[in-house]
Amino acid sequence: MEHSPAWLINRFMYLSAAVLAVPLSKALGLGSIIGYLAAGIVIGPWGLGLVTQVEDILHFAEFGVVLMLFLVGLELEPRRLWSLRRPIFGWGSAQVVGCALALTVVAMALGVGWRVALVAGLGLALSSTAIALQVIGERNLMPTSSGQAAFSILLFQDVAAIPILALLPLLAVISYENQALAGANHWFEAIKIIAVVAGLVLGGRLLMRPLFRWIARSKTPEIFTAASLLLVVGIAGLMQWVGLSMALGAFLAGVLLAESEYRRELETDIEPFKGLLLGLFFMAVGMSIDLGVLIQAPWQMTAIVLGFLATKALVIYVVAWRMKLAFQERPVFTLLLAQGGEFAFVVFQAAANAQVLPGQTASLLIGAVAVSMMVSPLMLVAVDKWLLPRYARLGKPLMAELSEPQDAPVVIAGFGRYGQIIARVMLAEGLPCTVLDHDAEMIEAARSFGYRVFYGDATRLDLLRTAGAGQARILVVAVDDVEQSLSIVDMARAHFPNLQLVVRARDVTHWNQLRDRGVMHVQREMFESSLRSARSVLELMGQDPQVARQTAQRFRQHNLALFEQLHPHYRDQAKLIAVVKQGRQQLEAQMAQERAQRPQHGEH
């Protein structure tokens, strides 16, 4: 079967737009979602007009959301899902009902009819599962309380979309003589839905695992991948046939396979398809933004978007407060759920077909949802930049800075994992030291264990003077941040020339920057522990412990000498590579010679 040139050109446009827009968006700190949405707008009907069949693309791309929910289900064992039943049905229903009620009341207060207001409120109460879960994954929020809460509410929304869609025909004008027939049809649909869900649960338990076990015995990776996709496609299609959410069906299938021995292999096979299709979904959302409606009624569209975002944000923030989420997590949690969602497209389109919503109103609402999905990631960037730093400072224990002069011979800047070990060794040897750190919570925890740690920013000259840097013999710079570390070193060398510096290096670049400043006592934070692990591996492989220790020591000496040799050339990439290769060859030859001289096993 041959495809037309237009088919190839369209696919070329999708990939080109994504490849150009997404890296640029991430480089600007806007995230991948904004890149996909922007790419969709550019190549869509209201941009360059390179792609016009948006509806077909959107329906196909929704499969990315289906695959994402399947992978989420694979991470949730049934026991864990059962433990989430209260937040799913409790807080999930509170969010959907609360947002729908508030939006309906606001719309009616503005003179909108009750049926239109109710449908608009129900549709706008739903959030974008795709955007929210993508952000949760990028920020690694799933283990946090806010991530778990957002996921629970999103899962309830997938369930709530079903009764919302079922409500639309009841809101339409139904004649008296057809009511009995309509009621009978609804009963039949309900029985069909219950039967399919029950069959999925029972069939998943009895058939899925034996089926995958049988396929795995063929030892044909591509067939296992095909079977994985067939499972998701089949269940999604079955759910759509009975009028349920495809994503919900895929999620249930994932949960049923969460305890399977093939869980990791399923994740590995499906993950690439999920990423590509999800990106295509976001591009399709960008293409679907009807700029014509926006141009015709810009102020009305702006009012709808700002109005429903503000109303939802207020309700969701109250829900977060009632859930007792940490208030530092509430802004992101609120924005994750405030935007409109992909299910709203389905609700408003179905409402227009059922003549519950006028066509112009449905277009306005669909456009508002798409715009909200576009601006939501931008709002998250703004919150990260301006709001979260202020929230991070709130709620922390108030702590006075170091004010009384200290006279200990050792000053330690930074009391994290690295600085704690140094301080404990000094104290064990009876050597007094002054420890500075600017994390109030960490200082509170350290003081509860009996450590004397002072609150203060070591990058400030006045606090270093108060800490006794002018009289101390040694300053240990153990802070995590590279820029802060270099700033402290520069300040110490400029104002305390007699102070000896012992500095933690985060990586090779940091090590070279410190050596440029004349710091001689530099330790790479992972170097010694990595050598210890290498010794353990050699011993577990059967090497004599004494030989393993000598091997690690030889490597240590060679590596330190090589670093000194490399330092004058670290800005010259070609020279650097040549010296590294030469050093590696010398080490390998030396190690081979030593191995040849060792007595073999069994020799005495």
Phi, psi and omega in degrees: 000126181262142177262149178290156177304327180298323179298314180293321181296318179300313180297321177298321180295316180302308185294319180297315181298317181293315183297325180278317189282319187293310177301322178297316180297317180292324178296329178277001179079019184263351179087165185286328184298315178300322178298314179296315180298316180296319178298319178297318180296318184295316185268355184282183184301329183262003174256245179279351178070026181284336179231133183239335184274068187290318183301315180297319180295318182296318179296319179292318184291338177301341178295336174297320176295322179299312180297323179297317179293327176297315179294323176297318178298325179297335180274353184246107174290153181307322180296320180291321178297320178297325179292341180266007186299323181292310177296328181295305185273335179279293182287330177297313179293325179296319180293311184294311181294316181298313180293317180298317181295314181297316180294322179295315180297317180297316180297316180294324178295335179270007175096011179278142178299153189294324181292313178297318180298319181293315180296317178298317180297317180294317181292317181286342178291338181281149183245166181278107176298319183298309182293315184297313182290328176296315179294318179300319179292316181296325182265001182054048183268350186302321178289346183277164180295322179291323177295317178296319181294316179298318179297318180299316180293320178297322179294319177296323180298322177299322177288319184292337180298333182292304178296333177295315178294324179292335182285335186300314178299330180290333179279339178287164180283113180245128181289157186300319186288341180267356184294320180295317179296318179297319178298318179297319179297320179295322177296318179297317179297320180296316179297320180296319180296313181299318181297318182293315179297316178297318178296323178296315181296310181292315180296324178297320179292319189267330190248323189299310183296312177301324180296313179293326177297319181293319179292322181296330180295338178291342179054042178239098187304321184292330178288324177296319177297316179298320179295323178297312180293322179299319179300310183293316180297316182297314181293320178298317179295321178297317180294320179294326181297324181269003177088015178263171178288129176299320181296322179295318178297316178297322178298315179299320178297319178297318179298319181294334179260006184295332180262006181285150177289349181258014184300311183296322179293321177298316179300315182297321182289323190268335185307313181298320179295320180300313182298317181293314183290326178293320175299319177296324178298313180296323177296320179295325176297317177298319178295328187281351179295116184276091181292341177296314176296321180296321180289321181292322183224066185296319182288324178294317178297316179299318180295319180296312182297309181295321182295311183286329175296316180295317181296313179297317181300319180296313180296315183294323178296321176297318177299317179298321178295317179292331177283353181063035173290147176302133188292343173292337181267347187293321181300313180293318178302317181295314181290330178301327185253354187282328184287163175289170185232169182296331179291338177296327176302315182294315182299312184289325177293317178294322179295323178292320179295327179276002179062028172277325177247139171296149183303318180295320179295318178299318178297318178299315182292319178298317177296321179295319178296315181297319178296319180296324177293331179282319185277342182300313176298326176295320178295325177297320177298317179296319178297318178301320187280320189247325188267313185299321177303324177289320177297324182296330180279341180281149175081353178277150181298134176291135187217132179283142178288160176303125183234334180270132181300141179248158182225023179290148182288344182236129174245130180244122178259109181107120182240043173278204183300320183289309183294328180298318181295317178299315181296320181294321178295316179300314181294324179295330179270004179076020179264114181292144178216150176258124184249129178245139172205154182247014175262104186298320181295319179295322179295318177302315180295318181295320180293330178294338177266005175094008180275144176266098179239132183257144179278127179172152180265114185290351176280356178265127183298320183296323180287326175296320177297315180297325179289351176097020182297333180291331181254342184292161178266327188224138170243121177262119179260104186240022182285156181285317189286130183295315182297319177296319179301312181294324178296318179295316180298314180300318181294317181295319181290330181282323189249343180227070187297337181274356183278125177279139184249131171239118193233140174277129177254129182286321181205186184295320179299315178298318179302313180294322178295324178290319178294327174301330181271006176084012179281123184264330183262083182242131179238125173286132193295332183256356191295305185294319180294327177292321177296320176300317179295321178298319176300317180298320180296315179300317180294319179293336176279001175104004181282145179300135182305322180294319178294319179299320178296317179295321179298313179297320180294320179297316179297320180299313181297316180296317183295318179295319178294321179295321179297319178296323179290325182283332191306317180294344187245010191291346176270349180259100188300316182296314180295321180300313181296319181297316180293319179298314180298317179296317179296321179295318179297320178296317180295315181297320178295319180294316179295320179297320179296319180292322178298322181293333182272349180285147173293137180284163178302132178099343178276147180231000000 
